[in-house]
């Protein structure tokens, strides 16, 4: 799925820690599995990378709006 440059989307994201790397998108909700530990922002960086690749945008167009220290996050794709 690609996001056009003029489109802005907000998603509710649930994070799981698992090596399978799954991304499930249903409407405005995303469930994603990541490998990185939630230490020093590693998990958040992996989350941004995976979502950017999934939506076909650069990493600087994916922002975590809320939930930096939580498994439940609000993410914006610009």
N, C-alpha and C positions, 0 to 999 in steps of 0.2 A: 504494500500500500504506500503510495507516495502522497505527500502533503504539498500542495502548491504554495508558492512563496507568499501569497496574499491570505492564505487560510491559517487560522489559529484554532487549535483543538486543545481541550483540557480533558484529562483522563484521571480516573481514580485507579490507583495501582496497588495491587497486593503482591508483596514480595515473599518468595519462598527460597530457602537455601537448599539447593539440590544441584547435582552435576548435570542433569539432563538438558538444561538450557531452554526449556519450553517458554513460548510466549503465546498466550491466548487472549484475543481481543474480542469483546462482546459489547457492542455499542460504545459507551464511554467508560467501560471498565476493562482493565488489563490485569491478567495474572501472569507473573513472570518468575522463572526460576533462575537463580544466579549462584555462582560458585564462590565468589569472593567473601571473606569474612567481613562482618560489620565493624571494622576497625579502621580508624583514621580516614573515613570516606571511601574506602576501597569498594564496598558494595554499591554505594551511590554512583561511583564512576563507572562501574561495570553496567549498572542499570541504564545510565545515560547512553553509553556506547551501544548497548543492545537495542534500545528503543530507537536511536538514530539510524542504525542499520536497518531495522524493521520498517521504519517509515521512509527510508531513502532520503534522509536529510543529514546535514552536518551536525556534529555533537553540540556545537554552540547554539543550535536551534531547539535543543531540548533542555527544559528547566524544571527543576524540582521546586514547586511552589510552596508546599508544606509537607511535613513528615520526614525531615532529614534524618531523624533518629528513630524512626518507626517503620514497621513493615507495611503500614498503610500510608500511601503518599498521594499527593495531587501533583500531576506532572502536566506541563504545558509544552506542546510541540508547535513552534512558530513556523 
